[in-house]
Amino acid sequence: MPDITTDVLHPWEIAPQDVATMLKTKADFFFMDCRTPDEHETAHVEGATLIPMLDLSLHMPTLRDHEDKLIVVMCRSGKRSLNVTAALREQGFANVKSMAGGILRWSKDVDPSVPQY
């Protein structure tokens, strides 16, 4: 595992730079975008699977397939993804993290070509 940035606000968060490194090194994790389809169309990070927050229960079987690895959840600013992280942890998922600052921070810290909205 690559060096992990310690710039996080909550123990359940991971910095966008660390997610970028994990994507680049093809680390074995599941990257989930919990925003709406319209938001995903406006701006997205390659490698993230869209599972809207409101449809979370419908996608539980898919998520259970990834239960044995790290699941990283992202949204626009990091608030919804932290809520989804908490919900998944309540469902017994032990290794779930929210991408701190969401796609806004991704655009600022990792890839400025990703639009902010």
N, C-alpha and C positions, 0 to 999 in steps of 0.2 A: 504494500500500500504506500502511495506517495506521502510526502510530508503534508500534514494537515494544518491549515491556517487556524489560528486560535481566535480570530476576530469574529466571534459569534456572540449573540446576545442571550441565548437560551441554550441549555444543554441539548435540546432536541433540534438545534439548528446546525447547518453546515454552510460554509461560505461558498458563493458562486465560483470562486477561483478553484476551490477543491473539486467541485462538480465538473468544471471544465477539464481539470487534470484527469479525473476519473474517466471522462468521456474520451479524452485523447489517448489514454493508455488502455482503453477498452476494458476497464475494470468490470467485474461481474456485479452489477447492481441494476435495479429497476428504477427508471426515471419517469415520474408521473407528473403531468400538468393537470391541475385540478380546476383550471379556469373554464369558461364557457367556450363553445365552438367559435363564436364570433370573436372572442378575445384571442383565441389560438390562431385564427385566420389573420388577425391584425399583426400579431408578433408571436413568434415561437422560437424555441431552442431545438435544433436538430437533435434527435435522440430521445426526446421526451414523448411519452405516450399520453394522449389526451384521455383523461377520465374525469369528466366534470364532477365537481363536488356534489351537486344535487343528484347525480347518478351513481354515487359511491356504492350503495347497497347492491345495485344491479351488477357491478363489476367485482364483487367479492370473490367469485370463483377464480377470476383472472389474477387478482391480487394474492390469493392463497397459493397460486402456482409460484409466486416469488417470495413467499414467506420466509424462506431459509436464507435470503440474502438481504443486503441493505436496500431499502426503498427510500428514494429521495422524492419529496413532493415539492412542486413549485406552483406559484400563482403570480399575481401582478406585483404585490408588495411584500408578501411573506405572511400576511395575517391569515388568509384562508388556508394556506398550506400548513400553518401551525395548527389550525383547528382540525384539519384532516389528519395530520400526524397524531394528534391527541385521540381522535376517533379510532384510528387504526390501532393505536396502542391499547385502547380500551377493548378492542376486539381480539387482543392477544398477540398482535404483531410486536415483536420485541425490538426490531432494528429498523426504525423509521425516523427519518430526519426531514425537516423543512429547510428549503433553500432560503437562507436569510436574505431579506430584501427583495425576493422574487425577481421577476424579469426586469424590473426597473434597475435593480442593482447589477444584474447580469449585463444589461446594456451599458451601464456606467463602468463596471470593473473588468468585464471580460470581452464583450463584443459590441462596440458602439454602432455597428450596422443594424442591430436589432432595434426596431422603433420603440420609443417610449410612448405610452398613451395614457 
